[in-house]
Amino acid sequence: MRPFRALTYRQRDPGHLARVSSPAYDLVTTAARDRLATADPHNVVRLILPEPAGPGEAVRQPADRLRLVMAHAARTLREWETAGVLQRDDRPALWVYELRPSDGTPATIGWLGAVALPPPGSPAVLPHEDTFPAAVEGRRALLAATETDLEPIVLAHDPDQELSELTAAARSGEPSLRLVDDDGVDHRLWRVTDVDVLAGVGAALARTTAVIADGHHRFAAAQAHAREVRGTPEHPAVLALVTPMGPGGLRVEPIHRVVPGLDLATAAASAARGFRVTPLDVPDDAALRTAVRDWQADPGRSGFLVTDGTGLLRLDRPDDAVRAAVPTEAPSAWQRLDVVLAHHGLFQRLWGLGDGPDDVLVAHDLAQALQSAVERGGVAVLLRAPSPGDVAAVARAGARMPRKSTLFVPKPRTGLVFRPHGA
């Protein structure tokens, strides 16, 4: 990790930062994108999810349209910097980033900086999820157009005592940036320029390895962009929030699945060919949500819950044929994952689905899963989260979870710190 000259909003009061920032691009729905863009003419969503500059761009071929839309994002970024909406730091720095939830959950604390992209085969930074080429290409095109890291990836590193001490010492005085997001998470960032501290942080992190917690598509895009611009003087890097694995680090929540157009009765009949299917008594929406929360909180439960937003089924006790659908050549840590059994045993073997983004949708929380199941006339498959240890074991075994298997929380806010390339 190395310091960099950040690009930030000139106006730094918490209210303004709340208006101009956003969640990560892949968490922003179409409706949320419109709401954020309306909230402030300089909201960062106009950069990370750019729209065509004019109606003519919307009718171009897909590749041309992508290039033009990303070029529009780049022009917008330059205009904001020229107009003084954004300002560039005069000296390199790292940033201590604290995320403190409002529910009393322990804070997550890490370092924000430029992490060198490791060479092929290096164990320094390990992915744990699959990616979609189209999503990677979209982020690569944005990088190529803007020459700026607009939002960080998140890494979870091996604990290091010296780094913990440096982190605690750096969080003194008033933060340089602060805001409270819509979920009540208090975001605080301290800009650190002391050369001895910067050297100590870099040396401590160089002793560790890390797993990508969030931002697989952005990491792959950074690698693709680095291959394109090979030969430039800058050593390729990616903006990353680096947090410890374990205390002071991130928590893992589940990402659910939604199958459009599959009614609950058909889903149950097909699932019964390989699972025990048990209908659960949920007379109303409140009872359904309570049953889901109780099931997720019980470590002794196994299997999946399936719902169309009204009825609720429990699927457990998979038979040998379903278990055999999980590839046996994969590492054992990967084979044991609930999400793997769901994709290979339930979706593909019993429901006959592919694994494309239109076959199986993702939902980042229960409310979104239920709403999507109702709106798409389908069912939601509710999963439990793997542990951070499970995620690390899969990554270190060289395997990949199915796409969107983990939701690490809390999330850094997009729009607080940008990294111009070469800065």
N, C-alpha and C positions, 0 to 999 in steps of 0.2 A: 504494500500500500504506500502511496506517495501523496503529498499535499498537492493542491492545485489552486489556481486563481479562479474563484467561483464567480458566477454570474447570479445575482439575486435581484429581487424587487427593491427599488430604491425606497419606497414607502414600506415601513416595517412594523407598523402598529398591528396588534393581533387581529383586529377587526378586518383590516384590509387584507392581511395574509389569508384569513379564512375565506374571503370573497374571491381571491385570485387563485387559490390552490384547489386541488381536486384529489380524489382517490386515484390509484393507478389506472392506466388506460383500460385494462381488461376488466375492471370492476365497474366501469361507467356504462350504464344502459343508454339507449338512444334518448329516452325521456330525461335522464339525469344530465346527459350532455347538453341538451337544450336549456335545461334549468341553470346549469353552471355557466354556460356561455352568455345567458341573459343576465346573470347576477352581476357581471362586471365585464366591460369590453376587453379587459386584459387578463381574463381568466386563462390559466394554462391549458385548459381543455382545447382551446383554439389551436394550440401547438401540437399536443399529443394525439388529438383526434381531429385533424384538420378537415374542413369541408371545401368543396370547389369554390374558387374565387368568383365564378360566374356560371350561368346556366350552360354555356358552351362546353365547359369541361366535363359535364355530367354525361355527355353522349360520346365521348371518346372510347377507344378500345381500352380494355382494363389496364394494360401495361402503361399506355400513354396517360390514362387518367391518374394512375398511381403517381407517376412522375410529376404531373402537373399539380396535383393536390399537395404533395410533399414540398414542391417548390414554393407553393403558396405559404406553407408553414414556415419555410426558411425566410421568405420575404417578411412575414409578420414578425418573426423573431428579430431580424435586423432592424425593422422599423421601431420596435419597442426599445431596443438598445439605443438607437440613434436619438429617439425622442426622450430618453432619460427615464423611461418606465423601468428599465433594467439597468443595473450598474455592475461593472466588473471590479473585483477586488484588485488592490495594487500589489499584493504579495500572496504567495501560496499559503494555504492553511489546510488543516484537517478540521473536522467538526465532530464534537461529541453530540450524540443525538439521544435524547431520552423521550420515551413514549410512556405516559402514565395513564392507564385506564381509570375511569371514574368509579368503577365498581370495587375498588380496593385491591384489585389484582396487582401483584408486584410489577414494578416498572420494568420495561425492556430498555437497555442502555447499550449503545454501540458506537462505532466510529464510522464516519462518512468520509470517503476518500476515493482516490483513483487506484483501482486494483489492476495490476498488470495482467493481461490475458495470458494464461499459462500455455506453454507449447503442447502440441498433441501428445497424449500419453501421460502428461503430468498429473499426479494425484492432488495437486495443490488446491484446485477448485473442482468439485465433483457435482455433476447434475444428478437428479434422481427421477426426473419425469421426462416423458416423451414430448415432442413438439410437433406443430403443424408447419409444413414448409411455407404455406401462404402467409401465416401469421409472422413467421420469421422474416419473410421477404418484405412485409409491410414495415416492420420496425427497422430493417436494414435500409430501406429506401428513405425513411425519415432521418436516420443517422447520416446517410450520404448527403442529403439535402441541407440539413442544418449544421452538420459538423459539430454537434453538441449532444451530450448526454442530458436528456430532459428529465429523466427520472431514474432513481437508483434501482439496481437489483439488490437483493438481500441475501447475505451469506451467514451461515451459522458455523462458527469456528470452534476448534478445541479450546477448552478453558486454559488460561495462562495467568498465573498469580501476579506477575509483574504488570501485565496489561490491566488487570483489575485495579491495581494500585494507581496506575497512571490515569485510568478513567475516573476514579473517585476524586483525585486531586484536580483534574481538569474541569470538574463541574462546580466551580466556585464563582461567586458573583452572579450578576444578572445574566440571563441567557441573551445571546445575540438575536435570536429569532424565537418567537413563541406564538402559538395559537391553540385553540381548542376546537376540534372538529365536530361534525354532526353527531358522532357516536360518543362524544364526551371525552375522547382521548386528548390529553394535554401533551402537545408536542413542544419540546424545548431543545434548542440547539446552541451550543457554545462554540465559537470560532477560536481555534487554537493555532498560534503561530510560533510558540516557543520552540526553537530549533532542537533543544535537548529532548523535549517531550515528543516532538515529531519523530526524532531518530529512535527514541525508545519504543514508540508505538510500532514503527515500521519493523524494528528488530524483533519485537515480541510476536507480531503477526507472522513474520517470516518463519518462526519456529512451529507454526500450526498448519493444519489443513482445514478446509472448509467445505461445506455442502451448500449448494444453492437452495435457499429456502423459498425464494420468490424471484421470478424474472427469468425463467428458462428461455423464453423466446427472445428477450432483450439480450441475454448473454450470447445466444446463438447468432443473433443479428450483429452484435459487436465483433464476434469472431469472423463472420462473413464479410463485414465491412473492412476489417483489418487485412483480410486476404486480398481484397480489392485494391487497397491503397498501399500494399507492401512496397517498401523502398522509400517511404517518407521518413523524415528524421525522427518523428515522435515514436516512442515505444508504445504500442497499442495498449490501451487500458479501458476499463469500464467503471463508471460511477457505481459504488457499492456501499451499502450500509452493512457493516460487519459486526455481528452480535455473537455473544457466547452461546455455546450449546449448554443448556441446563439453566441454573439460576442466573437471573439477569438477562435471559434470552427470550426467545419467542415461544409462544404456545402453538399447538397444532389443533385446528378444528377441521371437521369433515367438509368435503365438497360432495354434494349429492348429484344424482343423475336423474334426468327426465327423458322418457321415451314418448315422443309425440304419436298420437293416433292409435295407441294401444289401450283398449278398455280394460278395466280391472278384472272382469270375469275371464276374458281371454288370457290376460297375463297370469291369472291364478291357475287356469287349466294347463297352460303350457309349463309353468313353473313346477306344478305337481308331478311332472314326469321325472323330476330329479331332486326336489326338495320336499320336506314336510311343509304344508301350507296351512296356517292357522288363522282364521278370521278373528280379529280382536273387537271387543265391544266398545265402540266410540260413538255415543249417541249424538254428539255435537262437535263443533270445531274445537272448543276448549278441551274436551275430553281427548280428542285426537292429539292435540299438541302436548298435553300432559303425558299421554302414553308414550309419545316419541321421546320426550325429555327423560322420562323414567328409564326407558330402554337404553338410551345413550349413556346415562349415568351409571348403569349397572355393569361392572366389568365382567360379571359372570355370564352375560347374555352373548349369543352369537348369531350369525346370520344377518338378514336384512329385513327392513320394513318396506312395504310397497303400498302406496296410496294413490287414489285419484282425487284426493282432496275431501272425500266424504267417507269412504270405507278405508279400512286399514288391515293389512295382512302381515303376518310374520312368516318369513321363510327361513328355515333352519334344517339341520341334519341332511346336508347334501349327500347323495349316493356316490358310489364309486365311479360311475360313469361321468358325473359332473366334476368330481375331483380330478379325474383323468384328463379333463379338458384343459387343465392348467399345464403348460409346458414343463415337463420334468427336467429338461436340460438347464432350466433357469436356476439361479442360486436359491437356496432354501429360504433365505430371508425374504425374497421376492414372492416365492410360492405361497407363503403363509398369509399374505395380505388379503384383507376382505375385498378391497377394490379389484384385485386380480381375479379372485373367484367370481365376483360380480360380472366382470367383463368377459371372461372366458367361459365360465360355467353357465351363467344366467343369460346374459345378453346374446352371446354368439351361439352357444350350443342349444339352449332351450327356446330362445326367442328369435333366433335366426337373424340377428342384426349385424350390420357392419360396425366399423369403429370410426366412421366419419363424423364431422361436426354436425351434420344434419340427422344422423341416425340416433345418436345419444347426446343430449344437451347436458350442460352442467348448470348447477345452481349453488350459489355460495352460502346460502343459509336455508333454514326450514321454510320461512315465509316465501322466499323466491321459488323454492321447489314446489310448494303447494300452488302458488299462483300460476306458475308455468304449466303444471300438470293440468289445471283447469282450463287455462287459455288454449292449450294445444290439444285438448281432448285426449290426454294420455295418462301415464302414471309416473309418479316419482319413486325412485328407489333411494331410500335413506340409508346412509352409511355411517359408520363410526370412524373417528380419526385414527390414523396410525400414531404411534408414539414418536417423539423425536429420535429415539434410539432406533426404531424400525426404519425410519427414513435414512439415517446415517448408515445403517447396516446394508441397506439396498444400494446406496451410492457407492460404498466402499467395496461392494461385491462386483461393481461394474455393471449393475443392472439399472433399468429404468422402470418406474411405475407408469401405469397408464396416464395419459394426459390429465391434468387438473385433478390430481389425487389428494393434494394437501392444501390447506389454507392456513398459512402461518400468520398469526396475529400477535400484537397489533401491527398495522401497516404504516410505513412511512408515508408522509403526505407529499404528493407530487406538486412541484412549483416552489419549494422553499429554496433549493440550491440546485443550480445547473452547472454542468462542467463543459465549457467550450474546449474542443480538442486543441491541443497545443498549449493550453493554459497552465 
